[in-house]
Amino acid sequence: MDAKPARRELLVAASAAATLGALGLAGCATAIPARTRVLVVGGGYGGATAAKYIRLFSANRIEVVLVEPEASFVSCPTSNLVLGGSKQLADITTPYDGLTRHHGIQVVKDRVAAIDAAKKQATLASGPVIGYDKLVLSPGIDLMWGGVTGLQSAHAEGRILQAWKAGPETVALRRQLEAMADGGVYVLTIPESPYRCPPGPYERACQVASYFKAAKPRSKVLILDANPDVTSKGPLFKKVWADEYPGIVEYRPQHKAVAVDARAGSVKFEVQEDVKGTVLNVLPPMRAGAIAVDAGLANANGRWCHVDFLTFESTAAKDIHVLGDAVQSAPAMPKSGHMANSHAKVAAAAIVAQLGGTPVNPAPMLNNTCYSFVDASRVIHVASVHEYVAAEKTFKAVPGSGGVSSAPSALEGQYGWNWARTIWADMLT
Ligand SMILES: Cc1cc2nc3c(=O)[nH]c(=O)nc-3n(C[C@H](O)[C@H](O)[C@H](O)COP(=O)(O)OP(=O)(O)OC[C@H]3O[C@@H](n4cnc5c(N)ncnc54)[C@H](O)[C@@H]3O)c2cc1C
Protein backbone atom coordinates (compact mmCIF):
# COMPACT_ATOMS: atom_id res chain seq x y z
CA MET A 1 0.00 0.00 0.00
CA ASP A 2 1.26 3.54 -0.84
CA ALA A 3 2.42 5.52 2.22
CA LYS A 4 1.42 8.80 0.51
CA PRO A 5 -2.32 9.24 -0.17
CA ALA A 6 -3.27 9.87 -3.79
CA ARG A 7 -4.90 13.18 -4.76
CA ARG A 8 -8.29 11.42 -5.15
CA GLU A 9 -8.04 9.97 -1.61
CA LEU A 10 -7.23 13.42 -0.19
CA LEU A 11 -10.26 14.90 -1.97
CA VAL A 12 -12.49 12.08 -0.71
CA ALA A 13 -11.19 12.55 2.84
CA ALA A 14 -11.74 16.33 2.65
CA SER A 15 -15.26 15.94 1.34
CA ALA A 16 -16.03 13.22 3.96
CA ALA A 17 -14.83 15.58 6.71
CA ALA A 18 -17.06 18.36 5.37
CA THR A 19 -20.03 15.98 5.21
CA LEU A 20 -19.44 14.73 8.77
CA GLY A 21 -19.27 18.35 9.95
CA ALA A 22 -22.53 19.20 8.21
CA LEU A 23 -24.22 16.19 9.79
CA GLY A 24 -22.88 16.96 13.25
CA LEU A 25 -21.00 13.65 13.18
CA ALA A 26 -17.45 15.06 13.09
CA GLY A 27 -16.65 14.49 16.77
CA CYS A 28 -18.63 11.32 16.95
CA ALA A 29 -16.52 9.10 14.68
CA THR A 30 -13.57 9.09 17.08
CA ALA A 31 -15.88 8.12 19.98
CA ILE A 32 -16.90 4.89 18.25
CA PRO A 33 -15.30 1.94 20.06
CA ALA A 34 -12.79 -0.11 18.08
CA ARG A 35 -14.10 -3.23 16.36
CA THR A 36 -17.67 -1.95 16.18
CA ARG A 37 -19.45 -3.90 13.45
CA VAL A 38 -22.57 -3.23 11.39
CA LEU A 39 -23.95 -6.18 9.47
CA VAL A 40 -25.95 -5.19 6.38
CA VAL A 41 -28.36 -7.77 4.97
CA GLY A 42 -29.20 -7.19 1.31
CA GLY A 43 -27.14 -5.28 -1.27
CA GLY A 44 -29.97 -3.50 -3.09
CA TYR A 45 -30.94 0.18 -3.13
CA GLY A 46 -31.27 0.39 0.66
CA GLY A 47 -28.55 -2.00 1.85
CA ALA A 48 -25.69 -1.06 -0.48
CA THR A 49 -26.27 2.65 0.19
CA ALA A 50 -26.36 2.11 3.96
CA ALA A 51 -23.16 0.03 3.86
CA LYS A 52 -21.27 2.75 2.00
CA TYR A 53 -22.61 5.69 4.01
CA ILE A 54 -21.94 4.04 7.38
CA ARG A 55 -18.30 3.77 6.30
CA LEU A 56 -18.26 7.39 5.06
CA PHE A 57 -20.06 8.91 8.06
CA SER A 58 -17.91 6.99 10.56
CA ALA A 59 -14.67 7.92 8.76
CA ASN A 60 -14.22 4.16 8.24
CA ARG A 61 -14.15 3.41 11.99
CA ILE A 62 -17.13 1.07 11.79
CA GLU A 63 -16.48 -2.34 10.25
CA VAL A 64 -19.21 -3.05 7.70
CA VAL A 65 -20.05 -6.54 6.45
CA LEU A 66 -22.59 -6.77 3.61
CA VAL A 67 -24.29 -10.12 2.92
CA GLU A 68 -25.88 -10.46 -0.53
CA PRO A 69 -26.55 -13.68 -2.49
CA GLU A 70 -26.26 -12.14 -5.97
CA ALA A 71 -22.86 -11.76 -7.63
CA SER A 72 -23.71 -8.32 -9.05
CA PHE A 73 -26.35 -5.66 -8.53
CA VAL A 74 -29.08 -5.71 -11.21
CA SER A 75 -31.32 -2.64 -11.12
CA CYS A 76 -35.11 -2.93 -11.12
CA PRO A 77 -35.37 0.75 -12.19
CA THR A 78 -34.82 0.77 -15.99
CA SER A 79 -35.34 -3.03 -16.15
CA ASN A 80 -38.60 -2.43 -18.03
CA LEU A 81 -36.41 -1.21 -20.93
CA VAL A 82 -35.04 -4.74 -21.22
CA LEU A 83 -38.64 -5.89 -21.80
CA GLY A 84 -39.11 -3.11 -24.36
CA GLY A 85 -35.93 -4.30 -26.10
CA SER A 86 -33.91 -1.06 -26.04
CA LYS A 87 -31.55 -2.23 -23.24
CA GLN A 88 -29.83 -5.44 -22.23
CA LEU A 89 -29.36 -6.83 -18.72
CA ALA A 90 -25.66 -5.89 -18.91
CA ASP A 91 -26.66 -2.20 -19.25
CA ILE A 92 -28.34 -2.26 -15.82
CA THR A 93 -25.81 -4.44 -13.94
CA THR A 94 -23.05 -3.15 -11.62
CA PRO A 95 -20.51 -5.29 -9.75
CA TYR A 96 -20.17 -5.07 -5.97
CA ASP A 97 -16.37 -4.84 -5.91
CA GLY A 98 -16.36 -1.01 -5.74
CA LEU A 99 -17.72 -1.23 -2.19
CA THR A 100 -14.70 -3.27 -1.16
CA ARG A 101 -12.06 -1.41 -3.18
CA HIS A 102 -13.18 2.13 -2.36
CA HIS A 103 -14.74 1.71 1.08
CA GLY A 104 -13.26 -1.43 2.67
CA ILE A 105 -16.65 -3.11 3.00
CA GLN A 106 -16.50 -6.89 3.33
CA VAL A 107 -19.00 -8.26 0.81
CA VAL A 108 -20.06 -11.84 1.57
CA LYS A 109 -21.83 -13.69 -1.23
CA ASP A 110 -24.37 -15.60 0.81
CA ARG A 111 -27.88 -15.35 2.21
CA VAL A 112 -28.76 -14.64 5.84
CA ALA A 113 -30.85 -17.61 6.95
CA ALA A 114 -31.69 -16.51 10.50
CA ILE A 115 -31.32 -13.51 12.80
CA ASP A 116 -31.07 -13.82 16.58
CA ALA A 117 -31.89 -10.34 17.85
CA ALA A 118 -31.26 -11.28 21.50
CA LYS A 119 -27.74 -12.62 20.82
CA LYS A 120 -27.12 -9.96 18.14
CA GLN A 121 -25.99 -12.46 15.56
CA ALA A 122 -27.01 -13.72 12.14
CA THR A 123 -26.54 -17.17 10.64
CA LEU A 124 -25.60 -17.46 6.98
CA ALA A 125 -27.20 -20.11 4.74
CA SER A 126 -23.75 -21.70 4.35
CA GLY A 127 -23.37 -22.03 8.14
CA PRO A 128 -21.16 -19.28 9.64
CA VAL A 129 -22.53 -17.03 12.37
CA ILE A 130 -21.75 -13.28 12.30
CA GLY A 131 -22.10 -11.10 15.39
CA TYR A 132 -23.04 -7.44 15.11
CA ASP A 133 -23.47 -4.24 17.10
CA LYS A 134 -26.15 -3.03 14.68
CA LEU A 135 -27.91 -4.88 11.87
CA VAL A 136 -29.31 -3.14 8.79
CA LEU A 137 -31.95 -5.14 6.95
CA SER A 138 -33.00 -4.16 3.42
CA PRO A 139 -34.25 -7.42 1.90
CA GLY A 140 -36.73 -5.89 -0.55
CA ILE A 141 -39.99 -7.71 -1.22
CA ASP A 142 -41.22 -11.24 -1.60
CA LEU A 143 -44.24 -12.22 -3.64
CA MET A 144 -47.25 -13.59 -1.75
CA TRP A 145 -47.94 -16.61 -3.92
CA GLY A 146 -50.96 -17.56 -1.83
CA GLY A 147 -52.75 -14.42 -3.04
CA VAL A 148 -53.33 -15.93 -6.52
CA THR A 149 -54.27 -19.61 -6.68
CA GLY A 150 -52.17 -21.64 -9.11
CA LEU A 151 -49.56 -18.89 -9.58
CA GLN A 152 -46.66 -20.46 -7.69
CA SER A 153 -46.74 -23.68 -9.72
CA ALA A 154 -47.24 -21.73 -12.99
CA HIS A 155 -44.19 -19.66 -12.01
CA ALA A 156 -42.13 -22.75 -11.10
CA GLU A 157 -42.94 -24.26 -14.52
CA GLY A 158 -41.82 -21.00 -16.18
CA ARG A 159 -45.27 -20.47 -17.72
CA ILE A 160 -46.32 -17.30 -15.88
CA LEU A 161 -43.51 -14.93 -14.93
CA GLN A 162 -43.42 -11.83 -12.74
CA ALA A 163 -39.96 -10.27 -13.30
CA TRP A 164 -40.54 -8.00 -10.31
CA LYS A 165 -36.95 -8.58 -9.21
CA ALA A 166 -34.71 -7.72 -12.12
CA GLY A 167 -32.43 -10.45 -13.43
CA PRO A 168 -32.74 -13.62 -15.53
CA GLU A 169 -36.53 -13.58 -15.17
CA THR A 170 -36.63 -10.18 -16.91
CA VAL A 171 -34.85 -11.76 -19.88
CA ALA A 172 -37.14 -14.82 -19.79
CA LEU A 173 -40.22 -12.56 -19.95
CA ARG A 174 -38.70 -10.69 -22.89
CA ARG A 175 -38.23 -14.07 -24.64
CA GLN A 176 -41.94 -14.87 -24.09
CA LEU A 177 -42.87 -11.54 -25.71
CA GLU A 178 -40.51 -12.20 -28.63
CA ALA A 179 -41.97 -15.68 -29.13
CA MET A 180 -45.55 -14.38 -29.12
CA ALA A 181 -47.17 -14.21 -32.58
CA ASP A 182 -48.47 -10.86 -33.85
CA GLY A 183 -52.09 -10.56 -32.75
CA GLY A 184 -51.39 -11.99 -29.28
CA VAL A 185 -52.42 -10.45 -25.97
CA TYR A 186 -50.00 -9.54 -23.16
CA VAL A 187 -51.91 -9.45 -19.86
CA LEU A 188 -50.41 -7.52 -16.93
CA THR A 189 -52.21 -7.76 -13.60
CA ILE A 190 -51.43 -5.30 -10.78
CA PRO A 191 -52.09 -6.04 -7.08
CA GLU A 192 -53.71 -3.66 -4.63
CA SER A 193 -51.42 -0.97 -3.23
CA PRO A 194 -48.99 -0.99 -1.51
CA TYR A 195 -46.66 -2.85 -3.85
CA ARG A 196 -43.07 -2.29 -5.04
CA CYS A 197 -42.85 0.75 -7.35
CA PRO A 198 -46.27 2.36 -7.89
CA PRO A 199 -45.58 3.52 -11.51
CA GLY A 200 -43.55 0.40 -12.45
CA PRO A 201 -46.38 -1.65 -13.97
CA TYR A 202 -47.68 1.27 -16.06
CA GLU A 203 -44.15 1.97 -17.33
CA ARG A 204 -43.90 -1.73 -18.20
CA ALA A 205 -47.16 -1.54 -20.17
CA CYS A 206 -45.68 1.38 -22.17
CA GLN A 207 -42.48 -0.54 -22.86
CA VAL A 208 -44.28 -3.65 -24.10
CA ALA A 209 -46.66 -1.48 -26.16
CA SER A 210 -43.70 0.34 -27.70
CA TYR A 211 -42.21 -3.03 -28.73
CA PHE A 212 -45.55 -4.24 -30.13
CA LYS A 213 -46.13 -0.98 -32.04
CA ALA A 214 -42.79 -1.48 -33.84
CA ALA A 215 -42.71 -5.27 -34.21
CA LYS A 216 -46.22 -6.77 -33.71
CA PRO A 217 -48.78 -4.02 -34.34
CA ARG A 218 -51.85 -6.28 -34.17
CA SER A 219 -50.98 -7.30 -30.60
CA LYS A 220 -52.53 -5.94 -27.40
CA VAL A 221 -51.43 -4.89 -23.92
CA LEU A 222 -54.21 -5.48 -21.42
CA ILE A 223 -53.66 -3.90 -17.98
CA LEU A 224 -55.88 -5.40 -15.28
CA ASP A 225 -55.50 -3.33 -12.13
CA ALA A 226 -56.82 -4.32 -8.69
CA ASN A 227 -56.80 -0.62 -7.77
CA PRO A 228 -59.66 1.77 -8.55
CA ASP A 229 -57.41 3.85 -10.84
CA VAL A 230 -53.81 4.21 -12.05
CA THR A 231 -51.85 4.63 -8.80
CA SER A 232 -49.11 7.00 -10.06
CA LYS A 233 -48.88 9.67 -12.79
CA GLY A 234 -52.37 8.57 -13.88
CA PRO A 235 -53.35 11.40 -16.28
CA LEU A 236 -49.91 11.25 -17.96
CA PHE A 237 -49.93 7.48 -18.47
CA LYS A 238 -53.52 7.52 -19.74
CA LYS A 239 -52.70 10.25 -22.24
CA VAL A 240 -49.66 8.30 -23.49
CA TRP A 241 -51.79 5.17 -23.97
CA ALA A 242 -54.48 7.14 -25.84
CA ASP A 243 -52.08 9.21 -27.97
CA GLU A 244 -49.20 6.82 -28.62
CA TYR A 245 -50.66 3.35 -28.29
CA PRO A 246 -54.32 3.55 -29.41
CA GLY A 247 -55.74 0.09 -30.13
CA ILE A 248 -52.77 -1.51 -28.37
CA VAL A 249 -53.13 -0.58 -24.67
CA GLU A 250 -56.36 -1.16 -22.79
CA TYR A 251 -56.65 -0.28 -19.10
CA ARG A 252 -59.28 -1.83 -16.80
CA PRO A 253 -59.41 -0.86 -13.10
CA GLN A 254 -61.03 -2.89 -10.27
CA HIS A 255 -59.61 -6.22 -11.50
CA LYS A 256 -58.21 -8.12 -8.56
CA ALA A 257 -56.63 -11.37 -9.78
CA VAL A 258 -57.37 -14.35 -7.51
CA ALA A 259 -56.41 -17.40 -9.63
CA VAL A 260 -54.65 -18.43 -12.83
CA ASP A 261 -54.94 -21.39 -15.17
CA ALA A 262 -51.59 -21.44 -16.94
CA ARG A 263 -52.53 -24.15 -19.45
CA ALA A 264 -55.73 -22.35 -20.48
CA GLY A 265 -53.87 -19.00 -20.40
CA SER A 266 -56.54 -17.43 -18.22
CA VAL A 267 -56.78 -15.25 -15.11
CA LYS A 268 -59.69 -15.29 -12.66
CA PHE A 269 -60.77 -12.13 -10.84
CA GLU A 270 -62.55 -11.53 -7.55
CA VAL A 271 -65.53 -9.88 -9.23
CA GLN A 272 -65.00 -9.50 -12.99
CA GLU A 273 -65.15 -12.08 -15.79
CA ASP A 274 -62.14 -14.32 -16.53
CA VAL A 275 -59.62 -12.97 -19.06
CA LYS A 276 -57.48 -14.95 -21.51
CA GLY A 277 -54.08 -13.90 -22.80
CA THR A 278 -51.05 -15.17 -24.72
CA VAL A 279 -48.36 -13.93 -22.32
CA LEU A 280 -49.51 -13.56 -18.71
CA ASN A 281 -47.51 -11.32 -16.37
CA VAL A 282 -49.38 -11.73 -13.10
CA LEU A 283 -48.10 -9.70 -10.13
CA PRO A 284 -49.43 -11.07 -6.83
CA PRO A 285 -49.60 -9.06 -3.56
CA MET A 286 -46.21 -8.35 -1.99
CA ARG A 287 -44.69 -8.22 1.48
CA ALA A 288 -41.32 -7.60 3.11
CA GLY A 289 -38.57 -10.06 2.12
CA ALA A 290 -38.83 -13.45 3.87
CA ILE A 291 -35.95 -12.87 6.29
CA ALA A 292 -37.81 -9.88 7.80
CA VAL A 293 -40.94 -11.95 8.25
CA ASP A 294 -39.03 -14.97 9.64
CA ALA A 295 -37.16 -12.74 12.11
CA GLY A 296 -40.49 -11.49 13.50
CA LEU A 297 -39.98 -7.93 12.22
CA ALA A 298 -43.05 -7.74 9.94
CA ASN A 299 -45.30 -6.32 12.65
CA ALA A 300 -47.61 -4.41 10.25
CA ASN A 301 -50.21 -7.01 9.27
CA GLY A 302 -47.50 -9.66 8.99
CA ARG A 303 -46.45 -7.97 5.74
CA TRP A 304 -44.35 -4.88 6.39
CA CYS A 305 -42.03 -3.67 9.18
CA HIS A 306 -42.87 -0.77 11.48
CA VAL A 307 -39.84 1.41 12.20
CA ASP A 308 -39.02 4.46 14.29
CA PHE A 309 -38.70 6.93 11.41
CA LEU A 310 -35.98 8.96 13.17
CA THR A 311 -33.55 6.05 13.00
CA PHE A 312 -35.32 3.34 10.94
CA GLU A 313 -34.86 1.07 13.94
CA SER A 314 -37.43 -1.73 13.99
CA THR A 315 -40.16 -1.32 16.59
CA ALA A 316 -39.97 -5.10 17.10
CA ALA A 317 -36.24 -5.54 17.77
CA LYS A 318 -33.54 -3.29 19.19
CA ASP A 319 -30.47 -2.51 17.07
CA ILE A 320 -32.05 -3.81 13.87
CA HIS A 321 -32.72 -1.06 11.32
CA VAL A 322 -35.06 -1.87 8.42
CA LEU A 323 -34.95 0.04 5.13
CA GLY A 324 -36.55 0.25 1.73
CA ASP A 325 -39.54 -1.65 0.44
CA ALA A 326 -39.75 -3.80 3.59
CA VAL A 327 -40.79 -0.78 5.69
CA GLN A 328 -44.44 -0.03 6.49
CA SER A 329 -44.58 3.18 4.48
CA ALA A 330 -45.34 6.62 5.91
CA PRO A 331 -48.12 8.58 4.17
CA ALA A 332 -47.31 9.25 0.47
CA MET A 333 -43.99 7.39 0.77
CA PRO A 334 -43.50 5.20 -2.32
CA LYS A 335 -41.73 1.85 -2.30
CA SER A 336 -38.98 3.00 -4.65
CA GLY A 337 -35.25 2.64 -5.13
CA HIS A 338 -34.74 6.36 -4.68
CA MET A 339 -36.70 6.27 -1.41
CA ALA A 340 -34.71 3.23 -0.18
CA ASN A 341 -31.49 5.16 -0.94
CA SER A 342 -32.89 8.11 1.05
CA HIS A 343 -33.92 5.87 3.98
CA ALA A 344 -30.40 4.46 3.99
CA LYS A 345 -28.72 7.83 4.42
CA VAL A 346 -30.98 8.84 7.32
CA ALA A 347 -30.45 5.44 8.96
CA ALA A 348 -26.66 5.51 8.37
CA ALA A 349 -26.35 8.93 10.03
CA ALA A 350 -28.52 7.79 12.96
CA ILE A 351 -26.56 4.54 13.41
CA VAL A 352 -23.21 6.34 13.39
CA ALA A 353 -24.55 8.91 15.88
CA GLN A 354 -25.91 6.19 18.18
CA LEU A 355 -22.70 4.15 18.06
CA GLY A 356 -20.66 7.30 18.72
CA GLY A 357 -22.92 8.42 21.57
CA THR A 358 -24.05 11.68 19.95
CA PRO A 359 -27.64 12.91 19.39
CA VAL A 360 -29.56 11.66 16.37
CA ASN A 361 -30.67 14.32 13.86
CA PRO A 362 -34.18 15.27 15.09
CA ALA A 363 -35.38 16.60 11.71
CA PRO A 364 -34.37 14.26 8.87
CA MET A 365 -35.61 14.77 5.31
CA LEU A 366 -36.16 12.33 2.45
CA ASN A 367 -36.63 12.89 -1.23
CA ASN A 368 -37.81 10.86 -4.19
CA THR A 369 -38.02 11.04 -7.95
CA CYS A 370 -39.45 8.26 -10.11
CA TYR A 371 -38.75 8.45 -13.84
CA SER A 372 -40.88 6.30 -16.16
CA PHE A 373 -39.88 5.59 -19.76
CA VAL A 374 -42.92 5.70 -22.04
CA ASP A 375 -40.85 4.45 -25.01
CA ALA A 376 -37.13 3.88 -25.61
CA SER A 377 -36.16 7.52 -25.00
CA ARG A 378 -38.98 9.69 -23.58
CA VAL A 379 -39.73 9.96 -19.88
CA ILE A 380 -42.23 11.36 -17.36
CA HIS A 381 -41.34 11.90 -13.71
CA VAL A 382 -42.94 12.44 -10.30
CA ALA A 383 -40.94 14.00 -7.45
CA SER A 384 -41.52 14.68 -3.75
CA VAL A 385 -39.73 15.82 -0.57
CA HIS A 386 -40.68 14.34 2.82
CA GLU A 387 -40.01 15.84 6.26
CA TYR A 388 -40.08 14.18 9.67
CA VAL A 389 -43.06 15.47 11.67
CA ALA A 390 -42.06 14.98 15.30
CA ALA A 391 -45.58 15.40 16.71
CA GLU A 392 -46.81 12.48 14.58
CA LYS A 393 -43.54 10.50 14.53
CA THR A 394 -43.77 10.01 10.80
CA PHE A 395 -42.65 11.49 7.48
CA LYS A 396 -45.05 13.65 5.49
CA ALA A 397 -44.71 15.13 2.03
CA VAL A 398 -43.75 18.82 2.20
CA PRO A 399 -46.67 20.71 0.63
CA GLY A 400 -45.77 22.15 -2.77
CA SER A 401 -42.37 20.45 -2.79
CA GLY A 402 -42.79 17.96 -5.58
CA GLY A 403 -44.23 17.89 -9.03
CA VAL A 404 -44.92 15.86 -12.15
CA SER A 405 -43.95 16.31 -15.78
CA SER A 406 -46.32 18.17 -18.06
CA ALA A 407 -45.66 15.73 -20.91
CA PRO A 408 -43.13 13.03 -21.90
CA SER A 409 -39.87 14.35 -23.31
CA ALA A 410 -36.50 13.16 -24.57
CA LEU A 411 -34.78 15.69 -22.26
CA GLU A 412 -36.35 13.93 -19.30
CA GLY A 413 -35.16 10.69 -20.89
CA GLN A 414 -31.61 12.00 -20.44
CA TYR A 415 -32.42 13.01 -16.87
CA GLY A 416 -33.81 9.51 -16.27
CA TRP A 417 -30.61 7.82 -17.45
CA ASN A 418 -28.46 10.28 -15.54
CA TRP A 419 -30.54 9.55 -12.42
CA ALA A 420 -29.90 5.82 -12.87
CA ARG A 421 -26.15 6.16 -13.45
CA THR A 422 -25.80 8.61 -10.56
CA ILE A 423 -27.70 6.52 -8.03
CA TRP A 424 -25.79 3.36 -9.02
CA ALA A 425 -22.54 5.27 -8.51
CA ASP A 426 -23.83 6.67 -5.22
CA MET A 427 -24.62 3.16 -3.96
CA LEU A 428 -21.84 1.06 -5.37
CA THR A 429 -18.68 3.04 -6.12
C1 LIG B 1 -39.98 -3.04 -12.90
C2 LIG B 1 -39.57 -2.12 -11.80
C3 LIG B 1 -39.26 -0.79 -12.08
C4 LIG B 1 -38.87 0.05 -11.03
N1 LIG B 1 -38.56 1.35 -11.34
C5 LIG B 1 -38.15 2.19 -10.36
C6 LIG B 1 -37.74 3.51 -10.68
O1 LIG B 1 -37.78 3.93 -11.84
N2 LIG B 1 -37.29 4.29 -9.65
C7 LIG B 1 -37.23 3.86 -8.39
O2 LIG B 1 -36.78 4.63 -7.52
N3 LIG B 1 -37.62 2.60 -8.05
C8 LIG B 1 -38.08 1.75 -9.00
N4 LIG B 1 -38.43 0.46 -8.69
C9 LIG B 1 -38.51 0.05 -7.27
C10 LIG B 1 -37.16 -0.37 -6.69
O3 LIG B 1 -36.60 -1.42 -7.43
C11 LIG B 1 -37.32 -0.84 -5.24
O4 LIG B 1 -38.13 0.06 -4.54
C12 LIG B 1 -35.96 -0.95 -4.58
O5 LIG B 1 -35.23 -1.99 -5.20
C13 LIG B 1 -36.09 -1.20 -3.08
O6 LIG B 1 -34.82 -1.32 -2.48
P1 LIG B 1 -34.59 -2.41 -1.33
O7 LIG B 1 -33.22 -2.20 -0.81
O8 LIG B 1 -35.74 -2.38 -0.40
O9 LIG B 1 -34.71 -3.79 -2.11
P2 LIG B 1 -33.75 -4.42 -3.32
O10 LIG B 1 -33.18 -3.30 -4.06
O11 LIG B 1 -34.61 -5.39 -3.97
O12 LIG B 1 -32.63 -5.12 -2.50
C14 LIG B 1 -32.88 -6.23 -1.71
C15 LIG B 1 -31.64 -7.11 -1.71
O13 LIG B 1 -31.68 -7.98 -0.57
C16 LIG B 1 -31.18 -9.24 -0.96
N5 LIG B 1 -31.70 -10.21 0.01
C17 LIG B 1 -32.98 -10.61 0.20
N6 LIG B 1 -33.04 -11.51 1.20
C18 LIG B 1 -31.77 -11.67 1.67
C19 LIG B 1 -31.19 -12.47 2.69
N7 LIG B 1 -31.94 -13.31 3.42
N8 LIG B 1 -29.86 -12.40 2.91
C20 LIG B 1 -29.09 -11.54 2.15
N9 LIG B 1 -29.60 -10.77 1.16
C21 LIG B 1 -30.91 -10.83 0.93
C22 LIG B 1 -31.67 -9.41 -2.39
O14 LIG B 1 -30.88 -10.35 -3.11
C23 LIG B 1 -31.56 -7.99 -2.95
O15 LIG B 1 -30.32 -7.77 -3.59
C24 LIG B 1 -38.80 -0.43 -9.71
C25 LIG B 1 -39.10 -1.77 -9.43
C26 LIG B 1 -39.48 -2.60 -10.48
C27 LIG B 1 -39.77 -4.05 -10.17
Ligand as a Chemical Component Dictionary entry (heavy atoms), coordinates in Angstrom:
data_LIG
# 
_chem_comp.id                   LIG 
_chem_comp.type                 NON-POLYMER 
_chem_comp.pdbx_formal_charge   0 
_chem_comp.three_letter_code    LIG 
# 
loop_
_chem_comp_atom.comp_id 
_chem_comp_atom.atom_id 
_chem_comp_atom.alt_atom_id 
_chem_comp_atom.type_symbol 
_chem_comp_atom.charge 
_chem_comp_atom.model_Cartn_x 
_chem_comp_atom.model_Cartn_y 
_chem_comp_atom.model_Cartn_z 
_chem_comp_atom.pdbx_ordinal 
LIG C1  C1  C 0 -39.976 -3.037  -12.904 1  
LIG C2  C2  C 0 -39.567 -2.124  -11.795 2  
LIG C3  C3  C 0 -39.258 -0.795  -12.076 3  
LIG C4  C4  C 0 -38.873 0.053   -11.032 4  
LIG N1  N1  N 0 -38.560 1.351   -11.342 5  
LIG C5  C5  C 0 -38.146 2.186   -10.362 6  
LIG C6  C6  C 0 -37.738 3.515   -10.680 7  
LIG O1  O1  O 0 -37.776 3.932   -11.842 8  
LIG N2  N2  N 0 -37.291 4.293   -9.655  9  
LIG C7  C7  C 0 -37.225 3.863   -8.388  10 
LIG O2  O2  O 0 -36.778 4.628   -7.515  11 
LIG N3  N3  N 0 -37.618 2.599   -8.046  12 
LIG C8  C8  C 0 -38.076 1.753   -8.998  13 
LIG N4  N4  N 0 -38.427 0.457   -8.690  14 
LIG C9  C9  C 0 -38.505 0.051   -7.273  15 
LIG C10 C10 C 0 -37.155 -0.374  -6.686  16 
LIG O3  O3  O 0 -36.601 -1.423  -7.432  17 
LIG C11 C11 C 0 -37.319 -0.842  -5.244  18 
LIG O4  O4  O 0 -38.129 0.058   -4.541  19 
LIG C12 C12 C 0 -35.961 -0.953  -4.576  20 
LIG O5  O5  O 0 -35.229 -1.991  -5.203  21 
LIG C13 C13 C 0 -36.092 -1.202  -3.080  22 
LIG O6  O6  O 0 -34.818 -1.322  -2.483  23 
LIG P1  P1  P 0 -34.590 -2.408  -1.326  24 
LIG O7  O7  O 0 -33.219 -2.201  -0.815  25 
LIG O8  O8  O 0 -35.741 -2.376  -0.396  26 
LIG O9  O9  O 0 -34.711 -3.789  -2.107  27 
LIG P2  P2  P 0 -33.754 -4.418  -3.318  28 
LIG O10 O10 O 0 -33.184 -3.296  -4.065  29 
LIG O11 O11 O 0 -34.613 -5.387  -3.966  30 
LIG O12 O12 O 0 -32.628 -5.119  -2.503  31 
LIG C14 C14 C 0 -32.884 -6.232  -1.711  32 
LIG C15 C15 C 0 -31.644 -7.113  -1.709  33 
LIG O13 O13 O 0 -31.677 -7.982  -0.574  34 
LIG C16 C16 C 0 -31.176 -9.237  -0.960  35 
LIG N5  N5  N 0 -31.700 -10.208 0.008   36 
LIG C17 C17 C 0 -32.976 -10.611 0.204   37 
LIG N6  N6  N 0 -33.040 -11.511 1.201   38 
LIG C18 C18 C 0 -31.773 -11.666 1.671   39 
LIG C19 C19 C 0 -31.192 -12.474 2.694   40 
LIG N7  N7  N 0 -31.941 -13.308 3.418   41 
LIG N8  N8  N 0 -29.861 -12.396 2.907   42 
LIG C20 C20 C 0 -29.091 -11.541 2.152   43 
LIG N9  N9  N 0 -29.596 -10.767 1.162   44 
LIG C21 C21 C 0 -30.911 -10.833 0.930   45 
LIG C22 C22 C 0 -31.673 -9.411  -2.390  46 
LIG O14 O14 O 0 -30.882 -10.355 -3.107  47 
LIG C23 C23 C 0 -31.555 -7.992  -2.945  48 
LIG O15 O15 O 0 -30.321 -7.772  -3.593  49 
LIG C24 C24 C 0 -38.800 -0.427  -9.708  50 
LIG C25 C25 C 0 -39.102 -1.768  -9.433  51 
LIG C26 C26 C 0 -39.479 -2.601  -10.481 52 
LIG C27 C27 C 0 -39.774 -4.053  -10.170 53 
# 
loop_
_chem_comp_bond.comp_id 
_chem_comp_bond.atom_id_1 
_chem_comp_bond.atom_id_2 
_chem_comp_bond.value_order 
_chem_comp_bond.pdbx_ordinal 
LIG C1  C2  SING 1  
LIG C2  C3  SING 2  
LIG C2  C26 DOUB 3  
LIG C3  C4  DOUB 4  
LIG C4  N1  SING 5  
LIG C4  C24 SING 6  
LIG N1  C5  DOUB 7  
LIG C5  C6  SING 8  
LIG C5  C8  SING 9  
LIG C6  O1  DOUB 10 
LIG C6  N2  SING 11 
LIG N2  C7  SING 12 
LIG C7  O2  DOUB 13 
LIG C7  N3  SING 14 
LIG N3  C8  DOUB 15 
LIG C8  N4  SING 16 
LIG N4  C9  SING 17 
LIG N4  C24 SING 18 
LIG C9  C10 SING 19 
LIG C10 O3  SING 20 
LIG C10 C11 SING 21 
LIG C11 O4  SING 22 
LIG C11 C12 SING 23 
LIG C12 O5  SING 24 
LIG C12 C13 SING 25 
LIG C13 O6  SING 26 
LIG O6  P1  SING 27 
LIG P1  O7  DOUB 28 
LIG P1  O8  SING 29 
LIG P1  O9  SING 30 
LIG O9  P2  SING 31 
LIG P2  O10 DOUB 32 
LIG P2  O11 SING 33 
LIG P2  O12 SING 34 
LIG O12 C14 SING 35 
LIG C14 C15 SING 36 
LIG C15 O13 SING 37 
LIG C15 C23 SING 38 
LIG O13 C16 SING 39 
LIG C16 N5  SING 40 
LIG C16 C22 SING 41 
LIG N5  C17 SING 42 
LIG N5  C21 SING 43 
LIG C17 N6  DOUB 44 
LIG N6  C18 SING 45 
LIG C18 C19 SING 46 
LIG C18 C21 DOUB 47 
LIG C19 N7  SING 48 
LIG C19 N8  DOUB 49 
LIG N8  C20 SING 50 
LIG C20 N9  DOUB 51 
LIG N9  C21 SING 52 
LIG C22 O14 SING 53 
LIG C22 C23 SING 54 
LIG C23 O15 SING 55 
LIG C24 C25 DOUB 56 
LIG C25 C26 SING 57 
LIG C26 C27 SING 58 
# 
